[in-house]
Amino acid sequence: MLFNSIDFAIFLPIVFTLYWVLRNQLKLQNLLIVVASYIFYGMWDWRFLFLILFSTVVDYTMGILIEKNDSKNKKKLFLWISILVNLGFLGYFKYSNFFLENFVYAFSFLGQDLKFRGLEIVLPVGISFYTFQTLSYTIDVYRKKLSPTKDFIAFSAFVSFFPQLVAGPIERATHLLPQFYRKRKFDYELAVNGMRQILWGLFKKVVIADNCAQFANQIFNNYEDYSGSTLILGAVFFTFQIYGDFSGYSDIAIGISRLFGFDLMRNFAYPYFSRDIAEFWRRWHISLSTWFRDYLYIPLGGSRGGMWMK
């Protein structure tokens, strides 16, 4: 179910209305978010609902076990179970064929002619986004930045929150999860602001990205027929296409979240106005780049950090 589809145009007002009818019942609001999110995700492929549910159960359980155990080794064990389960699923669905192809290619240098047929694997939509998001929870519980939740419904809503489930922003548990504990009141100004953000995101996606894609695809699909200057123009169209796609979806997600009383982090900060590559990286897909910084770069020793070695 795409944000710019008729199905979503019907789905969103229904969920929005039911949600605010339940404004005095926080648990039912959270349950509605879970049900709506699973319907939204199931419209892509219902089979992968079991995958997101399994990840939710694993990380919910590991968070509790990390806190309950006094042994540092056991805490680390439960953290690694969470990491390996989540990254195992991500690696299988996203990179299995890549590694198998390279394995066969490597053996060809030894004179081994291995037959390889790619695995018919359907990639679950948004698996990278919700994998990184739920990993932030168990890692932050391990770091004692966050107390593990005992509210499974709230945690399920955090993992599957439909506005940002398939395209981000990738939220931190420390920022988004506590919002599911708090009573939400309808804020007219916030809702209007959210609608503006949605419309701006739709403009980026439908007007900018989709139109640029037509020109870029036409040029790249017949590149041998075009001059170098036209190919450069095609590359320019492509840069605006990917920005409109990613940034547009993020804006729509942020806007929808505001309709429901939630705050999501900014994901793009005019990256094409950056002065260098480093600044571009800081302004492009901010939730992803900061996730790698906080949960990979620094823990592995960047900036004299290093959690995994402790």
N, C-alpha and C positions, 0 to 999 in steps of 0.2 A: 504494500500500500504506500504509494508515493505521496509526499506532501502536496504535490501539485496535481493530484488525481481527483476525480469525482467521488470515488469511494471515501477518500479522506475528508472531502468537503462535507460529506454526510456524517461520517464518524465523529469528527471533532465537536460539532455543536451538540450532538447527543451526549457525549461524555462530559462536555463542559456543563450542560444543564443538570445532569444527574449529580455531578460532583458538587455543585453549589446548592442543590436541594439538600444534600447531606452535610451542609456546612457546620452543623453542630455535633457531628459524629465523626471524629477524627479516624477511628479505626475503620469505619465503613468507607470513608474517603480513600484511605490507603488501599483497602481491599478493592475498591473500584478501579484505582490506578493499576493495580496488578492485573485484574481481569481485562481491562482495556488494553494494557500493554501486551498481554498474551494474545489477545484477538488481533491487535495490530501486527505483531510479529508472526502469528500463525498465518496471516494472509500472504506472507512471502512463501513459507513452507512450514506446515504444521509439524513436520517431523522434528524440526530443530527446537521446538518448545521443550522437549525432553532434555536437550543439551543445556539450555539456559537454566532449566529447573535444577538439573544435576549440579551445575556450577554454583548455583545459589545455595543448595543444601550443603555442599562441601565447604564453601567458604563461611557460611553461617556456623557450621559445626566446628571448623578449625579455629575460628575466632574465639569461641567459648572455651575450647580446649587449651588454647594458648594462654588465656588468662587463668584458668583453673590450676594449671600445673606450675609448681614452684621450680622444678628442674629446668635449667637453662637449655639443656640438651633436648628435653622433650618439647619445650617451646619452639626451638629451632626445627625439630622434626615436623611438628604440625604446620609450621610456616612452609617448609619445603614440600609437604604434601599438597598444600594449596597451590604453590607455584608450579609444581610438576604436573598436577592434574590440569590446571588451566592452560599452561603453555604446551602441554602434551596435546590437548584438543586443538589448540591453535596451530601447532606445528603439523599435526596430521592433516587437518582440512586444508591448510594453506600451502604447505611446503612439501608434502609427500612426493608428488610427481617431480618436483624440482630436484630433490635429493636422489631419487631413484634414477632419473635421467643422467645426472652427473656421475652416479655410481657405475652405470653401464658404460658411460663415455670413458671413465678412468680405466676400466678393464679392457677397453678396445686397444689401449696402448700396449697391453700385455699380450695382444693377439687373441684375446677372448671375444668371440662374437656372440654376445648375449642378446637374446631377443627381449625387447621391452615394449609392452603395451601400457600406455598411461592408465592409471587407476581412474575409474569414473566416479570422481568425488565432487559432490555439489558443495560449494563453499557457503556456509551459513552467513546470511547477511548480518553485518555488524559485529561479527565474532571478535574482531580485534578491539573494538571499542568497549564492549562489556567485559571482555577478559581483563583489559588493563584497569577498568574501573573497579571490578571486584577484587583484583589483586591489591589495589591501593588500600582496601579495607583490611585484609589480613596483615599486610606489611605494617600499616599504622597501628594495628592492635599490638603487634609484636614490638614495635618501637615505643609503645605506651603513650602514643599520641591520641589514642581513641579507646574508649571502653567498648568491649564487644556488646552488641545489641542482643537482647533476649526477645525482641519483637520480630518474629519471622516475617510477618506481613510487611512491616516497614522496611525490612532488609530486602525482601523480594521486590518491593516497589523501587527501592534504590537501584537494584541491579537492572531491572527491566523497564525503567521509566521511559515511556514510549517517545516523548519528544526528542530525546537525544540517544535513543537506543542504537540506531543503525548508522548514524553519521556524526555523533559527538554533539557538543564538546565532551571530552572524557573528564568526568568530574572526580574530585577527591572525596573519599568517604567522610573526611573531616568537615567538608563544606556542605555536601548535599544530604547525607544521611540524617544529621540532626534536624533538617527541615521537615522530615517526615514525622518527627516527634511533636512538633509545635502545631497548635491550632491555627488554621489559616482563615483569615477573614477576607471577603471580597473587597478588593481595592479598585475603585473605578479608574483612577489615574494610572495605576499599574497595568490594568487591563487595556486601556487605550494605548499606553506605551507599548504593550505587547503586540497589539494589532498593527501598530506602525512598523514594528520590527519584523513581523510576519510579512507585511506587504513589501517592505524593502528587500527581504530575503527572496520573495517570489519574483520581484523585479530582477534581481541578480540572476536567479536561476532561469526564469522563462524568457526574459528579454535579452539579457546579456549572454549567459552561458549557452542556451539552446541555439541562438542565432549565430554566435561565434562558432559553435560546433559544426553547423552546416557548412560554413566556408572552410574551416580547418579540415574537416573530413573529405570534402571535395578535392582539396589540394593534395592532401597526403595520400589519398587513395589512388591518385593519378599523378604522382610526383614527377614521373618521367616526362610528362607533357608540359611541365611548367619551368620557367626560368628560375635562376637563383633568387632574384628579388621577390618573386611570387612565393617561393618556399619560405623566405624570411617572413613575408607577410602572413603566411599560414601559421608560422610559429608564434607570431604576435597574437593572432586570433586564438590559438591554443592556450596561450598564457591567460588570456581573459576568460576563456572557457573554463579552465580548471579553477580559477579564482571564483568565478561566478557560481560554479557547482558547489565547491566546498564551503565558501563563505556564505552563500545563499542558504544552504541547508542549515548551517550553524545559526544564522540569524532567525530562521523560521523556528528552530528548536528553542532558542532563547525566548522568542516571542510567545510561543505556545506555553512554555513553562511559566511565564509571567501571568498568563490567563488563569493558571491554576494556583498562583500565589508562591511560585518558586523562583529562586534566583540561580542562574547558571553563569559560569565564568565566560568572559569574552574570549573568542577564539581566533579572531583575525584583527590586526591593527594596521591596516593600509600597508601590507608588506611590500608592494611594488614601489613604495616611496623610500625604501631602505637605502642607506648609503653604502652598505657592504653586505657580504654573505652572512656574517655573524648577526647583524641586525635583522636581516631578512629572516633568519631562522627563529629569532626571538619574536617576530611579528606574524609568522605564518603558522597556522594550526598550533596556537599557543598551548592549548591543553595537552597536545601530544608531545611537543618539545619539552615542556616543563615536566611532564610525566617521566620522560627518559632522564631528564636532569635529576629529578628528586628520587627516583626509584631504581636507576641503573648507574648513571655516571657518578654521582656522589657516593653511593654505597660501594662502588667498585674502587674507590680511592680518589676520584676527582675532587679537586679543591681540598685535598688532605682528609677526605672523609673515608668511609669504609665500614659498612655495617656487617657485611658478610664475613669479614675476617675476624670479627669479635666473638 
